């Protein structure tokens, strides 16, 4: 059997109304199975999957203009998508908001996330990984691999520099996610998604998706962003 090109190809199991993603420990041993749609990982409907393999680059000039008018806020996925919906409508276009779970690798629990779909394109204003990790930037990140503090500094430095870029440049190639990302979600309005997440955390205050967060809701990278003036909240718990 040929080796999987992307981590999620090996980890993914699809059922009729649920998706199972098998996570690993850093030593390669089995960690746990994340099952979406369940009480711990809820959706508004049956799970739909989006990756670099089943999406395509956005070719709508109107929607690209709409994206560039959104004032992107780091860590504010629900309000970012709400603003994108408004700007798309100004161009006479309708996009479909999705809420669900974003997996970034085979080891970490997913985060609750909000994005939008237009045709076969994923619209996610937070997906600037492709640009951040490509070319000379990518070489710099490779040089600090295994050094979390240095990596966080580079992420913050990139975020600062990219503030002045159009969203469509920062998030290139728009429409096709960075290859290591796996989106599992269902159509859902941003405010509804935010309420679902708040209810989930109220019900499970020690939910595994928050294990890397401190009491105020920030993880280590987000705290660095906040200290650099790139995030607005004094307390992030409960979402944006």
N, C-alpha and C positions, 0 to 999 in steps of 0.2 A: 504493500500500500504506500503511495507517495506521501511524503511528509507534508503536513498542512502548511500552507503559505502564511496564514494568520492564526494567532493563538485561539481565536474564537471558533475557528472551523473545527478544531479538535474538542473544544469544551462544550459545544452547543448540542442540545437535544431538543427537538420540537415535538410537542404533543398536540392534541386537537385544540385545546383551549389554554394551554400553558407552555411556557418555554423554560427549559432547565439549563443552567449554565454551571458547569463544574469548575470550582476554583481550586487552586493549588497553594500549598505552602512554598516558601522560597526554595526549599530543598527538592521540590518537584513532587512531594507526596500529596495525597488528596487532602483538601482542607474542608470543603463543604459544597453542597449544591444550593444554588440560589434559584428558587422557583417563582416565576412570574406568570400568571396572576394568582396571588394568595393574600392572606391577611397581612403577612409581613412585607410583601411586595405587590401592592395593589395597583390595578389599572381600572379604567372606566369600561374596558371591553376586552376582547381577545387580543393577545399580543401580536404586534407587527414588528418585524425586524428591519433595521436599516444599517447597511455597512457600505464600504467602498465598492463592494462587489455588485450591489443591486441598485445603485443610484447613479446619477449622471450630473455633469457640470451644468450649472444654471446658465441658460442661454437667453434669458429675458432681460433686455436692457432696462425695461420699465421697473422690474423688481430689483435690479441691481441699484438703480437710483433710489428706490425706496429704502433699501438696506443702508445705503450711505447716509441717509437723512436721520437714521436712528442714532440717538446718543447712547452708545453702548456703556452699560454699567457692569463692572466685574462682579460676579456672584449674584446677579439679579436676573436669572433666566426668565422668570415669569413675566416681569415687567418689560424686559427686552422684547419678548415675543408679542406682548400686548401692543407695544409701540410699533413693531413691525407690521402687525395686522392693520393698524391705522394708516401707516404710510403706504402699504400695498393698495389699500382701498382708494387712496388719493390717486393712484395710477390706474384705477379701474380693475384691480386684480383681487381675487380672493385666494388666500392661502389657508391651509388647514393646520391649526395648532395641535400638537401632540404633547402628552405628558407621560412619563414613565421612568425608566431606569437606564442610566448610562454607565457602561462598563468600559474601563480604560486599560485594563490588563487582566491577566489570568490569576492575579494574586489578591487584589483588593476588592472589598465589597463595593457594589455600584452606588452611585449617587442618584437621588431623585432629581429629575431634570425636565425642562420644557424646551421644545424646539418647534419648528414648523415644516410642513411638506408642501411643495408645489410641483405637480407632475411627479417626476422621479428624482427630485432634488431635495436634499435635506438643507434646511436653512437654520443654522445654529451660530449665533453671533459669538459664542464662546469657543468655537473650534478654530483656534489659530495655531494649533500644534504643527500643522504641515509647514507653515512659514517659519515658525519658531525653531523647528528642528531640522531645517534644510540648509544646504550650502555651508557657508562659514559658521553660521549660528550652530548648526548641527555638530560641527567639529568641536566647538567650544563646550557644548553640552557633553559630548563624548569624553572630553578630557576630565570632567568632574564626575563621571559615572561612579555611583557608589558613595558619593559625598552629598548627603541630603541638604546640608546647610548651604553649600556652594551652589547646588542646583537651584534652591529656592531663590538665592540672590540673582541668579541668571534669569529666572522666570520673571522676577520683579523688574529687573532691568529691561527685559524685552517689553513687558507690559507698559512701562513708562514711555519707552521710545515709540511704541505702536499707537499710543493715544492720539497722535497727530495724523495717523494714516486713515484713509477711507476704509470702512468695514470690509468692503469687497476685496481690498488689497491685503488686509490683515488676515482675512479668513480664506484666502485662496487655497485650493481651487473651490470656490463656492459651489455647493450642491453635492459634492462628493466628500464624505467624511475622511479625516485622517485614518489611514488603514488600521490602526490598532483600536479604533473606537467601535463599540457595538451598542446600538440604540434598540431598546425593547420598550415599546409604548403603544398607546391607543389614542384616537382623537379625543381631545379634552381642552376646554377653554383654560387659559392661564390662571384665572382666579379660582376655578374649580380645582385645578391641579395643586395650587398653593394650599387650598383648604384641605384637600386629601392628605397632603404631606403633613400639615399641622396636626390633623386628627391622628395620623399614624404615630407621630412622635409623642403626642399627648398620651396615646394608648400604650406605646412602648418607649418609655423615656430612655431606655438603654438599648435602643434598636441598634443592630450591628452596623448599619450604614453611618452611624454617628460615633463609632468607637475611636476615630482619630480626631474628634472634636473636643475642645475644651468647654467649660461650663457656659460660656457666652455664645457658643455655636461656631466659633472660628477654628479651622485647622491651622497648622503651622505656616503653610504657604499663604493662606488668607490673612493671617495675622501680620505677616511681612508686608502684604499688599496694603493693609489698613495703616500700618506704621509709615508706609511710603506715601500715604495720602491717596491711594488708588481705590479704597473702599470707604463708603460714607458712614456705615453704621457704628454705633457704640456697642450694640448687641445684635448679633445676626440670628439668634435662635428664633425659629418660626418662619424663616425665609425672608424674601425681599418685599 
